[in-house]
Amino acid sequence: MKKKFIPFILIGTLFCVFIYIYYYIYIWEYSGVDKFFEVKEGEAFSKINYKLKQEAIVADARIFYRYVQVMDAITSIKNGVYVIPSGTNMQKLLEILTIGDLNAISVTIPEGKNIYEIGDILEQNNITKAKVFIEKAKDKRFLESIGIHASIAEGFLYPNTYKFSRNVSVETIIKSMNREFNKRIKEVDFSNSPLSFSDTLVLASIVEKETSIAKERPIIAGVFLNRLSKKMRLQSDPSTIYGIFENYDGNLRKDDLHKANPYNTYKISALPPTPICNPGIASIKAVIKADKHSYLYFVSKNDGTHIFSIDYNHHINNVNCYQKNPENRKNKSWRNLKQK
C-alpha cells in the first residue's frame, strides 16, 4: 500500500516546489525605494547575483540564478547603472538587466549648467517639469536625506549623459546625478586644495563659467585665489549673473553690478555662498592645482581666450585694446562664441 502513496507524495512535493519557484519569480516583488544598481564591465554573474541578494532586490539568489540559466541569459546582462523600481519581480529584473528600459530617454547635461538650465533641458526632453526639478533641488530636507548638506543642489550634480524614464521621479533624477558626482570626486584629492571642500566647489564653478579653454583653468583659478588672499573682490560676471539668473535677459547691465546680492562679486569681497553651476572634474582639479603667479586681472580677447595682467594699469590697457577697440571686437562678439 505504501508504494501506491509514493507517486502522490512525489507529485505533491514537485507541486510545492513549482509553487515556491513560481512565487519568487513572478509574484514576489522588490518593495524598497527605487534603487540604483551597477553592473561593472566584465563582472561575473555570480557576483552580480550576490549583490542583488545583498541589496534585497531578489529574495532567493539560487532561484534567480536558475531562472537566468534556464532563460539562457547568463552572458546577456549588460554593464551599466540601472534604476530598479519598487515592485520589480525577477522576470522584470532580468528584462531590465538584459534589455534596459526601452522607453528611457538619453539626455546630456553639459558641464557648467546650473539647476535652472538643467530643469529646462529635462523639460525640453519631456522628462519632468523644470519648476518641479528646481523646487526639489532647493528642498533642503530632501537634500539632507541624500547626503547633500547644503541649501541647494547646485555644484553637487555631475554633468554627464543620463538615461531617464519618462515617468522617473525628480528625486531619482537628482539622486542619480549626485551619485555620479560622488563617484567622480573619489578620484580627486581635496586635501591638497587651498580651500575647504565646499569653497573648492564654489570656485571651481566660477572657473567653469569663466573659460572653456582647458589650459586657462589653472591660471584663472590662480587669479581668483590671489584676489581672495588680498581681500579683493572677484568681480566675476558669471557669479553676478547667477544672482539674478531667474530674471536675467542675457545682458548684464551697470545697474546689476550695483545691486547687492550674495552672488554679486562686484559688491562682496569673498566667494559666493554656493556654486553657481555644476562644474566638471577638470575645473575642480584646476582649483586644487591652481597655477602660482602674480596675476590679478584678466580680460577676454574675444576669441575664447584671455589675456592676464599683474596690475590695474596693465589691465586697463588690455581692456582698451581688446574690449574698447572696435577693430579687435569686429566679428568677435561673445554671442558668436560657443557659450556654456
C-alpha positions as CSV (number, residue, x, y, z in Angstrom):
1,M,0.0,0.0,0.0
2,K,2.9,2.4,0.9
3,K,4.3,2.2,-2.7
4,K,1.0,3.5,-4.0
5,F,1.3,6.7,-2.0
6,I,4.9,7.4,-3.2
7,P,3.8,8.9,-6.6
8,F,1.3,11.2,-4.8
9,I,4.0,12.3,-2.3
10,L,6.4,13.0,-5.2
11,I,3.7,14.8,-7.2
12,G,2.8,16.8,-4.1
13,T,6.4,17.7,-3.5
14,L,7.0,18.8,-7.1
15,F,3.8,20.8,-7.0
16,C,5.0,22.6,-3.8
17,V,8.4,23.3,-5.4
18,F,6.7,24.6,-8.5
19,I,4.6,27.0,-6.5
20,Y,7.6,28.1,-4.5
21,I,9.6,28.8,-7.6
22,Y,6.7,30.5,-9.4
23,Y,6.0,32.7,-6.4
24,Y,9.6,34.0,-6.2
25,I,9.9,34.6,-10.0
26,Y,6.5,36.1,-10.8
27,I,4.7,37.1,-7.5
28,W,7.3,38.3,-5.1
29,E,8.4,41.9,-5.7
30,Y,11.1,44.2,-4.5
31,S,9.3,46.5,-2.1
32,G,12.0,49.1,-1.3
33,V,12.5,52.6,-2.7
34,D,13.8,52.9,-6.3
35,K,17.4,51.8,-6.1
36,F,20.5,52.3,-8.3
37,F,22.2,49.0,-9.2
38,E,25.5,48.9,-11.1
39,V,26.8,46.1,-13.2
40,K,30.5,46.6,-13.8
41,E,32.2,45.7,-17.1
42,G,33.4,42.1,-17.0
43,E,31.6,41.3,-13.7
44,A,30.7,37.6,-13.3
45,F,27.0,36.8,-12.9
46,S,27.7,35.1,-9.6
47,K,28.9,38.4,-8.2
48,I,26.0,40.3,-9.7
49,N,23.6,37.8,-8.2
50,Y,25.3,38.1,-4.8
51,K,24.9,41.9,-4.9
52,L,21.3,41.6,-5.8
53,K,20.7,39.4,-2.8
54,Q,22.7,41.7,-0.5
55,E,20.6,44.7,-1.6
56,A,17.4,42.7,-1.2
57,I,16.4,43.1,-4.9
58,V,15.9,39.4,-5.1
59,A,14.6,37.2,-2.3
60,D,16.3,34.0,-3.4
61,A,19.6,34.2,-5.2
62,R,19.5,30.4,-6.1
63,I,16.2,30.7,-7.8
64,F,17.2,33.8,-9.7
65,Y,20.4,32.1,-10.8
66,R,18.5,29.0,-12.1
67,Y,15.9,31.3,-13.8
68,V,18.5,33.3,-15.6
69,Q,20.2,30.0,-16.6
70,V,17.0,28.5,-18.0
71,M,16.4,31.7,-19.9
72,D,19.9,31.4,-21.4
73,A,20.7,34.9,-20.2
74,I,23.8,34.4,-18.0
75,T,26.0,36.2,-20.6
76,S,23.4,38.6,-21.7
77,I,23.4,41.0,-18.8
78,K,24.9,44.4,-19.9
79,N,27.1,46.6,-17.8
80,G,25.7,49.9,-16.7
81,V,23.8,51.7,-13.9
82,Y,20.2,50.7,-13.6
83,V,17.3,52.1,-11.6
84,I,15.4,49.2,-10.0
85,P,11.9,50.4,-9.3
86,S,9.8,49.3,-6.4
87,G,7.5,46.5,-7.4
88,T,10.1,44.7,-9.6
89,N,9.8,40.9,-9.8
90,M,12.5,38.5,-11.1
91,Q,11.1,38.5,-14.6
92,K,11.1,42.3,-14.8
93,L,14.5,42.4,-13.2
94,L,16.0,40.2,-15.9
95,E,14.4,42.4,-18.6
96,I,16.0,45.5,-17.0
97,L,19.4,43.9,-16.8
98,T,19.4,42.5,-20.3
99,I,17.3,44.9,-22.4
100,G,17.2,48.0,-20.3
101,D,14.3,50.5,-20.3
102,L,13.2,50.7,-23.9
103,N,11.3,53.9,-23.0
104,A,14.3,55.6,-21.5
105,I,15.4,59.0,-22.8
106,S,19.0,59.8,-23.2
107,V,19.8,63.4,-22.1
108,T,23.1,65.2,-21.9
109,I,23.8,67.7,-19.1
110,P,26.8,69.7,-20.3
111,E,29.5,71.0,-17.8
112,G,28.7,74.4,-16.4
113,K,24.9,74.2,-16.4
114,N,23.1,75.4,-13.3
115,I,19.9,73.9,-11.9
116,Y,17.7,76.3,-13.8
117,E,19.3,75.3,-17.1
118,I,19.2,71.6,-16.2
119,G,15.5,72.0,-15.4
120,D,14.9,73.4,-18.9
121,I,16.9,70.6,-20.5
122,L,14.8,68.0,-18.6
123,E,11.5,69.7,-19.6
124,Q,12.6,70.0,-23.2
125,N,13.2,66.3,-23.2
126,N,9.7,65.6,-21.7
127,I,11.3,64.0,-18.6
128,T,10.0,66.4,-15.9
129,K,8.8,70.0,-15.5
130,A,11.6,72.5,-14.9
131,K,9.7,74.1,-12.0
132,V,9.4,70.7,-10.2
133,F,13.1,69.9,-10.7
134,I,14.2,73.4,-9.4
135,E,11.9,73.2,-6.3
136,K,13.3,69.8,-5.4
137,A,16.9,70.9,-6.0
138,K,16.2,73.6,-3.4
139,D,14.5,71.3,-0.9
140,K,16.9,71.3,2.0
141,R,15.2,68.4,3.9
142,F,15.4,66.2,0.8
143,L,19.0,67.2,0.1
144,E,20.0,66.3,3.6
145,S,18.3,62.9,3.3
146,I,20.6,62.0,0.4
147,G,23.8,63.4,1.9
148,I,23.9,66.9,0.3
149,H,24.5,69.2,3.3
150,A,23.7,72.4,1.5
151,S,20.7,74.7,0.9
152,I,20.7,73.9,-2.9
153,A,21.9,71.0,-5.1
154,E,24.0,73.4,-7.2
155,G,27.5,72.0,-7.6
156,F,26.6,68.5,-6.5
157,L,25.0,67.3,-9.7
158,Y,27.5,65.8,-12.1
159,P,27.3,66.9,-15.8
160,N,27.1,63.7,-17.9
161,T,24.8,61.8,-20.3
162,Y,22.0,60.0,-18.5
163,K,19.1,57.8,-19.4
164,F,15.8,58.6,-17.6
165,S,12.4,57.0,-18.0
166,R,9.5,59.3,-18.9
167,N,7.8,58.6,-15.5
168,V,11.0,58.8,-13.4
169,S,10.6,60.8,-10.2
170,V,12.5,64.1,-9.8
171,E,14.0,62.6,-6.6
172,T,15.5,59.8,-8.7
173,I,17.0,62.3,-11.2
174,I,18.7,64.3,-8.5
175,K,19.9,61.1,-6.7
176,S,21.3,59.8,-10.0
177,M,23.2,63.0,-10.8
178,N,24.5,63.3,-7.2
179,R,25.5,59.6,-7.2
180,E,27.6,60.2,-10.3
181,F,29.1,63.3,-8.6
182,N,30.1,61.3,-5.5
183,K,31.6,58.6,-7.8
184,R,33.7,61.1,-9.8
185,I,35.1,63.1,-6.9
186,K,36.6,59.9,-5.4
187,E,39.5,60.4,-7.9
188,V,40.2,63.9,-6.5
189,D,42.4,64.6,-3.5
190,F,40.8,67.6,-1.8
191,S,43.4,67.5,1.0
192,N,45.7,69.4,-1.4
193,S,43.2,72.2,-2.1
194,P,44.0,75.7,-0.7
195,L,40.3,76.0,0.2
196,S,37.7,73.9,2.0
197,F,35.7,71.2,0.2
198,S,32.7,73.5,-0.2
199,D,34.7,76.6,-1.2
200,T,36.7,74.5,-3.7
201,L,33.4,73.6,-5.5
202,V,32.3,77.2,-5.4
203,L,35.5,78.5,-7.0
204,A,35.5,75.5,-9.5
205,S,32.0,76.5,-10.6
206,I,33.2,80.1,-11.3
207,V,36.3,78.9,-13.2
208,E,34.0,76.6,-15.2
209,K,31.9,79.5,-16.3
210,E,34.8,81.9,-17.0
211,T,36.6,79.7,-19.6
212,S,36.2,76.7,-21.7
213,I,39.9,76.5,-22.5
214,A,41.5,73.7,-20.5
215,K,45.0,75.3,-20.2
216,E,43.5,78.5,-18.9
217,R,41.6,77.0,-16.0
218,P,44.5,76.7,-13.5
219,I,45.6,80.3,-14.5
220,I,42.2,81.7,-13.8
221,A,41.8,79.8,-10.6
222,G,45.2,81.3,-9.6
223,V,43.9,84.8,-10.3
224,F,40.9,84.3,-8.1
225,L,43.0,82.8,-5.3
226,N,45.4,85.8,-5.5
227,R,42.4,88.2,-5.2
228,L,40.9,86.3,-2.3
229,S,44.3,86.4,-0.4
230,K,44.4,90.2,-0.9
231,K,40.7,90.6,0.2
232,M,39.9,91.9,-3.3
233,R,36.5,91.4,-4.9
234,L,36.4,88.7,-7.5
235,Q,34.3,90.8,-9.9
236,S,33.2,87.7,-11.8
237,D,30.4,88.4,-14.3
238,P,29.1,84.7,-14.2
239,S,28.7,84.8,-10.5
240,T,26.9,88.1,-10.6
241,I,24.6,86.8,-13.3
242,Y,23.8,83.8,-11.3
243,G,22.4,86.0,-8.5
244,I,19.8,87.4,-10.9
245,F,19.5,84.4,-13.2
246,E,15.8,83.8,-12.9
247,N,15.2,87.4,-14.2
248,Y,18.3,87.6,-16.5
249,D,17.6,88.6,-20.1
250,G,21.1,87.9,-21.5
251,N,22.5,91.4,-20.8
252,L,24.5,92.3,-17.7
253,R,23.9,96.0,-17.0
254,K,25.7,98.5,-14.8
255,D,22.7,98.6,-12.5
256,D,23.0,94.9,-12.0
257,L,26.6,95.4,-10.8
258,H,25.5,97.9,-8.1
259,K,22.6,95.8,-6.7
260,A,23.6,93.8,-3.6
261,N,23.0,90.1,-3.6
262,P,25.1,87.2,-2.2
263,Y,26.4,86.3,-5.6
264,N,27.3,89.8,-6.8
265,T,31.1,89.6,-6.5
266,Y,31.4,93.3,-7.5
267,K,29.8,94.0,-4.1
268,I,31.2,91.3,-1.8
269,S,34.9,90.6,-1.0
270,A,34.5,86.9,-0.8
271,L,33.3,83.8,-2.6
272,P,29.5,83.5,-3.1
273,P,27.7,81.2,-0.7
274,T,27.2,78.2,-3.1
275,P,28.4,77.1,-6.5
276,I,27.0,78.9,-9.5
277,C,26.8,75.9,-11.7
278,N,27.8,72.2,-11.8
279,P,31.5,72.0,-12.8
280,G,33.3,69.1,-14.3
281,I,36.3,67.4,-12.7
282,A,38.8,69.4,-14.8
283,S,37.7,72.7,-13.2
284,I,37.7,71.2,-9.7
285,K,41.3,70.0,-10.3
286,A,42.2,73.4,-11.7
287,V,41.4,74.9,-8.3
288,I,43.3,72.3,-6.3
289,K,46.3,72.6,-8.6
290,A,46.0,76.3,-9.4
291,D,48.9,78.0,-11.1
292,K,51.1,80.1,-8.7
293,H,51.6,83.5,-10.3
294,S,51.1,87.2,-9.7
295,Y,48.2,87.9,-12.0
296,L,45.2,89.7,-10.5
297,Y,43.3,90.6,-13.7
298,F,42.2,89.0,-17.0
299,V,40.1,90.2,-19.9
300,S,38.6,88.4,-22.9
301,K,40.5,88.6,-26.2
302,N,37.1,87.9,-27.9
303,D,38.2,84.6,-29.3
304,G,37.5,82.4,-26.3
305,T,40.9,83.1,-24.6
306,H,42.0,85.7,-22.2
307,I,45.0,88.0,-21.5
308,F,46.3,88.3,-18.0
309,S,47.9,91.2,-16.1
310,I,49.5,91.8,-12.7
311,D,48.3,95.3,-12.0
312,Y,45.4,97.6,-12.8
313,N,47.2,99.8,-15.3
314,H,48.1,96.9,-17.5
315,H,44.6,95.6,-17.1
316,I,43.1,98.9,-18.3
317,N,45.4,98.8,-21.3
318,N,44.2,95.3,-22.1
319,V,40.6,96.4,-21.7
320,N,41.1,99.3,-24.1
321,C,42.9,97.1,-26.6
322,Y,40.5,94.1,-26.6
323,Q,37.2,95.4,-25.4
324,K,37.0,99.1,-26.5
325,N,38.9,98.9,-29.8
326,P,36.3,98.2,-32.5
327,E,38.8,96.5,-34.7
328,N,39.6,93.9,-32.1
329,R,35.9,93.3,-31.5
330,K,34.9,93.1,-35.1
331,N,33.1,89.8,-35.8
332,K,34.2,88.5,-32.4
333,S,31.2,89.2,-30.3
334,W,30.9,86.8,-27.4
335,R,27.5,85.9,-28.9
336,N,29.4,84.3,-31.8
337,L,31.4,82.1,-29.4
338,K,30.2,78.7,-28.1
339,Q,28.6,79.5,-24.7
340,K,28.4,77.2,-21.7
